[in-house]
Amino acid sequence: MDMTSGWTGSAACALQAALRLSNEGFAEHLGVATRTVAGWHQKPDMRPKPEMQQLLDTALDQASAPVKDRFAALTAHSPATDPPEPGPATTDAEQRLSSDRNISAALDWVDQHAGWEPGTARRKTAARLVALDERSLEDRGNKRGRVNQRDIAHALSDYYRDRPGAHGLYSANYGDHEAATSILTSPDWLDPNTPLIASHDRLRVAPDAGANVSLDAEAASRAVERLAETLVMGVRLVDMPLYQLLGVDFDGGRIGGSLGVTRFVEYALTMDLLEAELVDALAEGTPAQPGALPLRDRHLPDASSVLDLPARLCAGGTLALCAIARPASPFRGDADYLLLVQERSGHVLNAFRRLAVTPKGFHQPLTDVRAEAQIGATLRREMEEELFGRDEIDNTVGDQRKADPMHPSRLTEPMSWLLEEPGRLRTECTGFGLNLVSGNFEFAGLTVIEDEEFWKRFGGQIEANWEASSLHQYSSLDGDFLAELVRDVAWSNEGLFAFLQGLRRLAALGGDRVDLPGIEWELK
């Protein structure tokens, strides 16, 4: 069986799947580096060098008959036939692709922006889909999980060494511990403590604004890979409107600036790929430096490009530390604030299996593009969805048919009670930054429920939704335990940023309910 003229990255991955080997196992089987195998997964259309093709030929020739049968089924051709023609396996994959209209929208988007004929992305994704091995993807996920928040922050600090003007990477001292992040920010963006109400929360939508995106061969190949992996791993991908930030300011104690509107698939298939590229490189021991990360080199090559918002796609969102007043208890102790922290599930597209504050969500409109441009609108909606169980406003679950999903008559009982009287719900922006992981904007916030009556009435109804695998509670009086939490390397960078800024603001507001050391930020 000789495929010397027909081996591609996709065919090599099919042989790996037929052998039922992980990336590490397949690399050892061939006698090559693991990063070489990872490269075939990232670039399914690439043709290996002649010496590598000989190794693949030898591995296929020496394989057992069952392995050769599996390989033939995965590539949907006889191994003696070159080049491979579409067969039943590819046809089945295309049928799966066509059943999901969100995936179909993503495929159309790739064709348009890569300059491909209609249907090309579908065929490429179908061929890639049948060659993917779920167990190898799970192994890769486990390997990615070993790269922690500090590794990522340190690597991005090295990559973006030149940081213009007053901008720097956010770090904070919590007691004797220094926590560094990948959040690029400035003094003007920290501690605004802006109330998230209409008079102060004043982002505006600019019509027909935003940068155009094109895909070169490398970027298009990575987009196809992302779509195939999304299908295999059951990750939710919904093509919905998404705000992109064009500019921001905090003049006069207000949040100002402008937004454009893009689509979620555009973000998912471009900027969101930067995180996986970085983490895979770190997992393989590759230094995160210019030249080693082609997608990052293309989209965010330096700090100036990160800050040039109108020239790039800058999606993002908001996340807030939630603090709920609890009365004194003979079992728990003095009156305090309950603090909520979530572990993100494996079914979300980004920050999966990382710690984060809650609520947390992409900034996006549901039905009213202009009114929902307020950051507070997204936070209140995420509270309904993530804490109070409003599945109907989760646009990853089903279509949105309600004219006003957040109308008072539709609110859950807890949210309705909070909004009945001024002062029951306090929501502030505690900081802003640009996350170097994927270039996202991050509005950090603090949500405080001051009235103890809320906990008595509704504490038992608070429950995480599908986006979290677990929900943890902490006391604002337990400074030592919170110190351990700050040291945890499982945080997402934006989660740690919002947590520290939220604690810093809560310490100033909470009086005897709070017992925390001083928290001082520094830009590096």
N, C-alpha and C positions, 0 to 999 in steps of 0.2 A: 504494500500500500504506500504509494508515493504521492505526497501533496506538496512537494517542494515549491511548485509555482502557485499553489493555491492557499497556503497558510496565511491567515490574518489573525489579528488579536482575538476576534470573535471565535474563529475555529480553534485557536489554542485554548480559549476558555471552555469551549465545548469538550475538548479532550480532557481538561481538568475535571469538568462535571462528570464525564463518563467514568473517569478513574475514581470519582468521589473523594477528592482530596481537597484540603484547605489550600489557601495560597501558599502557606509555609510548606505544606506537604508536597504540593506540586513543584515548588521551587527546588526542594530537596531531591525529588524524583528526577528532575531534569539536570540538576547540578548547576542551577543559576540562582541569582539573587531574588529574594522575595519581591523587591521593588520592580523587577522585570515583569513578574506575573501581574502585579498590581497595575503596571502600565498597560498590559493587554486588556484588563478590565476597563481602564479609563479611556483607551483608544481602540475600540473594536475594529476599526477599519485599517489600522496600521498593518504593514507587512514586516514581520521580523527579519532581521539580518540573515544572510545565507547560513552562517554557522548555527544560528538559533533554529532555522528551519530544519536543518539536519538533525538536531536534537529532538525536535518534535516528530519528524519522520521516524526516527529510531524508537521513540516512546510509543508511537502508534503501532509500528511493526511488531514490537515485543509485547503488546497488550494482549490480554486474553480475549477469547471470542466474545464473551458477554460485554466486555468493555468496548470492543469494536462495534458490536451491534448497537450499544447505547450511543456511541459517537455518531454512527450513521443516522440514527433516529434524531439526534439533536441537531445535526447539520442538514437533515432531510435530503441526503443524497448518498449514493454509493461512494465509498472512499476512493474508488478508482476514477470517478467522474470529476472533471475539473474544467471550469469552475462549478460550484454547487448551484443547482437550480432550486427555486422555491418548491417545497413539498408539503405534505400534510401537516407536519409540525408547525411550519411557518404559517400555514393557512389558519390553524387553530389559534395561534397567537394573534393574528390579525383580527379574528372574530372577537377575542377578548378585548382587544384595544378598541374596537368599534362600539362595544357595549357601554362604554363610559364616556359621556359627552364632555366631561371636563378634560379627560385625557385626549379626546379628539380635538378639543380647542387648543390644547398644548401642542399637539402634533402639527396642526395648521399653522400655529405661531412659529414653530421651528422652521417649517418649509418656507414661510414668507421671509423670515429674517436671516436664513442661511442662503437664500437665493435658490432653493431647490424646487424641482417640479412638484406639484401637489401629489401627495401620497408617498413621497420619498421617506419622510421621517417615520411614517407608519411602518413601511417595509423594514427600515433599519431597526426600529424598536422591536418589531416582531421577531426578527432574526436574533436580536440580542436577548430577547426575553427567553427563548427556548434554550439558549446556551447558558443562562444563569443558574447557579446552584445556590439554593436558599441557605444551605448549611455554610457555604463559603462566605455568604454575605453576613450571616450571624457571627461567624468567626471574626470577620473584619470588624463588625460592630463591637465585639468584645475587645478587640485590640484598640479600637478608637477610644473605648471607655477608659483605657489606661492613661490616656493623655488628659491631664486635668487642667483646671482653670489657671493655675499658676504657670504651667508649661506654656499654655496659649498666650497668656499675658506677657511672659518673658520673651517668647519668640516674636511676637508682634512689636514689642519694644525694640528688638534688634533690627527688624525689617524696616521700621519707620524711625530711623535714628534722627532725622532732621524734622523738627516740629516747629512750624512757623509761629512767630509772634509770641503772644502770651499763652498759646495752646500747649497742653501737655497731657500726659496720661494720668488719670485719676488714681490716687492711692490714699489710704486713710489709716491713721493709727487708732486702734481700739485698745486702750490700755497699753500694754507693752508689745502688742502685735501689729505689724504693718501689713496691710492688705493691698496688693497692687492689682490693677485691672487693665483691660484693653480699651477703656473708654477715653476717647480724645475729647477734652473739654477745655474750658477757660474759666477764670474767676467770675466773669460776667454771667456765666451759665450756671453757677452753683449757688445754692441757698436763696433762690428768688422767693420761695415760700408763697407763691402766687395762688390765691384762691381760684379753684377751677369752676368759676361761674361766668355767666355770659359777659359781664362787664370787664373781666380780666383775661378771659380765655378767648383770644381773638385771632386765631389762625383763619386765613381766608383762602378760598379756592380761586386759582387763576385759570381761566378757560384756555384750552388748547395749549398747555404748557408742558414742558418736560423734554428730556433728551431722547433722540431716536437711538435704538439699539440695533446693531448688526452682529451677526455671528460669523466668525471665521471657521475654518475646518475644525480646529481644536475645540472651540466653544460649542459648535454644533454637535460634535461627537460626545462631549460631556453632557449636553442636554439630553441626547438620546439615551445615554447611560442612566441618567437620573430617572427618566420616565420608566425604563425597564425595571430598575430597582424599586421604584415606587409601587409598581404592580406586583412584583414578587413578594415584597415585604408587607403589603397591605397598608401602606402609609396613605393617609387621606390627603388628596390634592384637589382643591376646588378652585375653579377659575372665577374669581370674584373681583369687584372693584377694590382698589387699594390706593390709599393716598401716598404720594411721594412728596418729600419735602424739597422745596425750592429755595427757601430762605427762612431765617428765624431771628428774632430779637426779643430782648426782655426790657425794653425801655419803659420807664414809668411804672415799674412793678407789674406790667402786663406781658402776656405771651403774645407776640405778634409774628407775622411772617406769612408766607404763601405756600400753598399746596397745589400740586397737580394731581391728576387721577390716572392711574395705570391699571394693569391687570395682574392678578396674583401669579399667573403662570410666567409672566415676563420676569418677575423677581425670582421665582423658584428655579428657573432654568438659566439664570445668569448670576446675580450677586449672591444668592444663597448657596451656590456651589463653592464659593471661596472657603467656607468653613471646612467642608469635607476635604478639599485639596490640602489645606494647611494641616489638619489633624492627621491625614494619611501620611504626609511627609514626616511629621514629628514621630508618628508611630514606627516609621521605618528608619528613624535616626538621621533623616536628611535635614541639614540646616535650613531654616526658613530664611532665605536670602534672595534678593533679586536674581532672576535667572532660573531659579529652582521651582518657582510657582507660576506657571504660564497664565493661568486665569487671573491671579492677583496682579501679575505684571501687566496684564491687559486692562483690567478694570480699575484697580486702585494701586498704581505703581508707587505713589508717594503720598505724604501727608497733605500736600497742596491739592492733589486730586480728590482726596477724601473731603476736603473743605469746599471744593468747587461744586456745590450742590446742583446748580442749574445744568451743569454739563454731564451729569451722570444720573443713574437711577438710585435714589435714596429712599427706600421704603423703611418702615420701622413701626414703632408703636409706643405704648405706655404700659407701665407696671408700677404697682404701689404696694408698700407695706401696709397691711391692714391691722389696725389696733382697735380692739373692742373692750370697752370698760366692763370689768366684772366686780361685783360686790365682794366684800370680805367674806371668808368662809371658815368655819371651824376646822374643816378638813384641808383646805388649800392654803389658808393664811390670809394676809392683808389684801385689801382692794388693790387691783392691778389692771393692766391691759393684757388681753390675750393677743399674741402675735401669731400670724399664720404664715407658714412656709410650705410650698408644694415641691414635690419631686415630679418633674415633667415625665409623661409617659413615652413609650417607644413609638407611639402612633402619630406624634406631632412632627412637623417638618423640620423645625429647628429647636435648639436647646433641649433635645430629647435626652431623658435620663439625667438631667441636671437640676440642681436646686434653684428655685426662683421664688420671689415673693408672689403673692396673689391678691388681687386680680392682675392678669397679664394678657395683653392681646395686641394684635396688629391694629394700627389705626386705619380704619376703613369705614366707608358709609354702608348703610343698609338700604335706606329708601330716600334719604334727603341729603344729597351731596354737600350742600352748603351748610345747613344747620349742624350736621354731624361732623363738621370739620373741627369742632371744639374737642380738645383732649379729654375734657371731663365727660363728654358724651360716650366716648369709648370706655372709659373707666366704669361708669355706671352700668353700661351694658354688660361689661365683663363681670361685674359683681353679680348681676342677675343670672348670668350664664354659669359662671364658675363656682359661685358660693350658694346660690339660691335655687339652682336647678331648672332654669328656664331654657330647656332644650330647643324650643321653637325659634329662639333668636340666634341659635348656632347655625350659621349658614354653611357649615361643613356637613350638616346632618340632612338638610332638605332645603327646598326653595323657599324664599321669603315672599309671602303673598299678603302680609298685613300692611296696610297703608302706614301705620304708625306703631311699630312693635313696642315702643316704650311709652305708649299712651297710658295715663294714670289708671285707666280701667283694666289694663292688661298686666299691670305689675304684680309680682308676687307679694304675699302679705308682708314679709320682712322689708322689702324695698318700699312698698307703699307706706308703711309705718315710718320709715326713715325720712321720707320726703314730705310727710304731712306737716311737719313743723320745722321752721328754720332752726339750725343749730344742732339737730340730731345727727347729721352727717357732715363731717368736715373733711374736705378733700383739697389738697394743695399739691402744687408742683414743687418738688424739693431740689431738682437739678435736671440738667440736660447735657447730653453728650452724643458723640458719634462713635459707634462701636466698630473698632478696626477689624473685628472678626469677619463681618460681611458688609461693612459700611452703613449699617442701619442707624437711624436716629432713635434715641431712647429718651423719652420723657419720664423721669423718675418721680414718684409721688408718695404721699402719705394719706391714707384714709383712716380717719379716727371717728369711732362711734362713742360719744361721751356719756350717753345716758345708760346707766346700768340696767334699766328696764328692758333694753333690747336683748341682753344676754339672758335674762330671766324668761322672756317670752319666746325668743327665736333661736337661742344657742343650739338647741337640739336639731334644728333644721339646716344648719350649715353643713354642706357636703360637697366634695370636689366632683367635677365632671370628668369626662373621658380624657381630657388633656393632662390630667395628673394621675400618676400611679399611686400616690399617697399624699396625705395632708398632715402636717405636723404642727403642734401648738407649743408655744413658749410663753413664759411669763416675763413681763417687763421688769420685774423685781429680781430676776435671776441673772445678774450681770455675768457671773462666772460661766454659766451654761451658754449664755449668748456669746461669750468669748470663744468657747469651743466651736460654736456654730460658725462664727466669722472665720475661724481657722480651717474649716472644712474645705477640701479641694474640689468637692463635687459641685460647687456653685457654677452657674453660668456667669459670665462677666457682667452682663447687664443686671442680673439678679443681685449680685454682690454690691454693685454700685447703688441700686435702689434700696437695698437693705441698710447699708451704712448711712446713706443720706436720710432715710426714714427714721432710723434710730437717733440720728443727730437732731432732727427736728422734734421728735417725740420727747427727747430729754429736756428740751426747752419748754415744752407745753405741758408735760404730764404731771409735774409736781411730785407728790408723795407716792404716786402710782408707779414711778420710774426710779430704778436704782442702777445707773449705768456709769461707767468711767467716761472721761472726756473723749470725744471722737473728733479728731482734727484731720482735715484733708490736706493733701499736698499734690502739686502737679509736677510731673517729672518728664 
